[in-house]
Amino acid sequence: MMGKITSEQLAWKIRRHGIEMTHLSGGSHVAAIMSVADIMAVLYTDVLKVNPQNPKWENRDRMILSKGHAGASIYAALAENNFFSVEELKTHYQNGSRLSGHVSHHLPGVDFSTGSLGHGLSAGVGMAYAAKKDRKDHKVYVVLGDGECDEGAVWEAALFANHYNLNNIVAIVDHNHMQSLDYCERTLKMEPFCEKWKAFGWKVIEIDGNDHKDLKMAFEKAKLEKEKPTVIIANTIKGKGISFMEKNILWHYRFPHNGWEYDCAVNELHRNKPEGIEDPYTPEGIKDPELPDNNEEINDDHTLGNTWHPNYWK
């Protein structure tokens, strides 16, 4: 466990870095970074047994961000925990950068490259099975997206983990209820979601995934499980922390553009900045921010609008 800053401070840092990284690169998936920020922050301050001075330490916990499109969140968490320089975050998505848009194992602290959805849990289950065979006591943590759970490989991995009683793996589903271009339930029905995991033999813990107390409690419960794999269904808000991004599917692929999108996102984060940390990009916020007018596209309802929903078969 790192423990150098609080989880609340790190979550803010992840969101602030996420805004800057996607803004500079023109990269996508800022809303996914925002929803998973609290999960990643608690993992890297209170849960994971890792060592930035020895990233390949044999007894470390393994961490896989299976929803690799939110890669900026793990990059920010690792940089803030001294696995590499915070300054390198500015190279996100740039040609030749180690910080590819989807998660890359070429960075210290990253155990598995991800981005092709559905593969992370399978890899994590393999790591957990190997640890059991080798009589190792480290744990494997895999963060998935809820839309990712449409993939059949997720459920094959779930069956395998139950069959071999892999109590050393913890899956965390960032359940923000949205994927790609719509709500999860309108894309491919998943409910009853918790009951599906239970039927596959997993211990299920359902929580508010943006609440740090809930997250810490869930991880403590997972550590105590002796027989089953554990899944934490972390109910989150897509775009959490930026009001005009929250629950708006437009921001799945969008990034904060120059002007009011960037200015307003930065200043909204500044209004909720925890004590004891600094913003490395705009230390005082933005003094004269550009503001949106009533004609901005952002005021449209993209999530429920027909232009976004694949209704061509009706």
N, C-alpha and C positions, 0 to 999 in steps of 0.2 A: 504494500500500500504506500502511496506517495506522501500524502498528508501535508504538503508544503503550503497549500492554500485550501480554503474551504470548498466544498462542492458547489455552494452557491456562487462563490467568486469564479470558480472555473467554468461553470455553466454560462455566466455572463461573458467571460472571455471567449468561449467557444462561439457564442452568438456574434460577438463583435468581430472576431476573426472571420467567421463565416460570411458576414456582410462584406468585409473588405476583400476577401479572397475571390468571391464570386463577382464583385464589382470590378476589380482590377482585371480579371481574366475573361469576363463575359461568360463565365461558366454557369451551368444550371444547378437546380436542386437546392436552392437556398431554403425553401420551406421545410424540406426533409431534414436539413441540418438543424433548423430551429426546433423541430419536434423532438429530435433525439438528443439534444444538447444536455438535458438534465440527466438522462440515463448515462451518457458518456462521462459526465462530470462526477457522478457518484462512483462509477466504476474506478476511475483513475485517482480518486482521493480517498475512498473508503473501502475498496473491495480488492482490487487486483494486487497480487504479489508479483511485482516486477522491479527491475533495477536498470535505470537509465545508463549507469556506468558499465553494465554488462547485459546488453539487450538480449543476448542469446543464452543467458543463464539457464541451465538445464532444469532447475526446479521452479522456474517462473510459471505463473498462470498463463494460459494461452487465451488470446483475445482475438476474435474474428468479427469484423463489421461486415456482415453478409450483405446488408443493403449498401453496397459499395458506392452508390451514387451520392451518399452523404459523407463521402470520404473526407471532406474538409473538417468534419467534426473530430475525427480521430487524429488528423494531422495537427489540429489546434491543441488537442489534449496532450499529445506527445510533446509538441514543442514547449508548451507551458510546464511540462515536467522534465525538461532538459534532455530529451532524447536527441534533439537537434535544435538549431537556432530558430528562434521566433522570426527572425528576419527572413528566413527561407520561405515562410508562409506566403510572402508576396510573389513567389514564383509559381504559385498554384496554376495549373493548366497551361503553363507556358511551354513552348517548344524546348525540349531538352531538359525540362525540370524533372526532379524525382517525384514531385507532387502531382502525379497524373490525376485526371478528373475523377476516376474511380480508384479505389484503394490499391496501392502498390506495395509489395513486400520488399522493394528495394530500399525502403526507409527503415531505419532502426526502430524496433518496437512493433512492427507490423508482421504478424505471423503468416498471413495468407492474403494473396491478391484476390480482390472480389470485384463484382460488377455485373457478371452474368448471374442473374438472380436465381436463387434456389440451390446454389452450390455450397454456400458457407456452412450450413448445418451439417451437410454430409461430411465435409472436411473436419468440422469440429467433433463430430461423433467418432470419426476415425482416430483423431488425436486422443480422445477420451478412452477409446478402446485400447489403444497402444499403451496409454498410461497405466491402465488396469493390468495389462499383460506384463508390463515392466515393473509393477508394484510401486509406481510413483504416486505421490499424494497431491500433486497439483491439480487445479481445476481448469476446465475449459469453458469460456463464456462466448456465446454467439448472439449477436444482436441482429435480428431480422426485421424486415418490413412486413406489415400485414398483407399488402398486395402481393408480396413475394410468396406468401403462403398459398397462392394459387398454383405454385409449381409442385409437380408430383414428387420431385426429389426430396422436398421438405418432409413429406409424409413417409417416404421410404426410410429416411434417416431417423424419423421419430419411431418407427417400428423397430429398427435395429437397436436404438438406444434402450428401448424398453426390454427387448429380448435379452440383452446382455446386462441389464440392471445397472446402467451407467449413471450412478448417482453423482459422478464427478463432472457432469456437464450441466450447464445452466443456459437455457435459451431465453432471450428477452425479446419479446415482440413489441416493436414501436407501433402501437395500434392507434394511428392517427386517423383511421377510417377513410383515408383517401389514397388513390393510386393513379399515377399517370394522368388521365383525363377526366376522372370522375370519382364518386364515392365507391368504396370497395363493394358494398352490397349491390350497387347498380351495375358493377362490372362483372362480378362472379360471386354469388351469395356464399358467405362463409359461416353465418350463424346457424346453429349455436356454436360459437368459436371455442369457448372454454371446454364445453362438453366434448368436442372433437378431440382435443388434446388429452382429456381424461380417458376417453375411449381407447386412445393409443397408449395408455399406461403411464402417462406423465403426471407428476404432482403439479397442480396448477395454482398459481397465486395471481389474483387479479388486483390491480392497484391503479392509483392515479400516477401515471408515469411522469408527470411534471412536478410531483410533490417529493421533495428529497427525503422526508421522514418515511413516507411510504416505500420509497425505493430502498432505503437502508434497511428497513424492517424486512422487506422481501428477500434481500440478499442474505440476511442473517438466517432467515428460515430455510433458504436453499442450502446453506452450509450445513444445516443440521440433518438434512435428509440422508438416510442411510441406505435406502433400497431403490429409489426411482430417480430417473432424470427429472429435472425441474424446469418448467416454463413459467416465466413471469409475463403475464399479459399486461403491458404497461399502456393504459389508455392515455393518449397524449392529444395535443392540439397541433395540427399542421400549421407551420408558420409561427409557433408560440413565441411571444415576446415582441412581435411587430404587429400592431392591431390591423393594419390594412393587408397583411399577409395571412392572418389567421383564418383558417377554414375557406380559403379562396384557392381553388385548384390552379388558377393562373400561375401561381408562384412555384408550382412543381418544376417547371422548366425555365422560368424566368430568372433574371438576376437584377439587382438594383442598378438601374441606369443612372447616368449623370443627371443631376437636377433634383427634383423633389423626391424621387424614389430613394435615392441614396441619402439625401439630407434628412428626410423625415425618419428614415430607419435609424440612422445614427443618433439623432436627437431623442428619439423615443427610448432607445437603449440607455442613453445617458440619464434620462429621468429616473431610471430604475437601477442605476449602477450601485453595487454594494460598496460599502466602505472598505478601504484598504487596498484597492487596486487602481491601476492607471490604464487609460486607453492609449496604446502606442501609436495610434494613427491620428486621432483628433482629440488631444488631451482635454480640451474645454468644450467639446461638441462643435457644432457649426453655428456661428453667431448670427449669420443672416441667411437662414435656410430658404431655399426655394420651396414654395408651397403649391399643391395641386389646385387646379381650378375645377369647376363642376363638369367640364367637358372631358376630363381625363378618362381614358379607357378603364382605369382601375376601379372606377365606380360602378362598372357593369357587373352583373351577376354571371360570372363565368362558370361557376360550379353547377348551377341548375339550368343554364342556358342550353337550348337545343343545339347550338353550334358546337358544343363540346361533347354532348352525349351521343354515343354511337347508336342512333335509333333507326338506321336505314332499313332494318328488317321489318319494321312495323308498317 
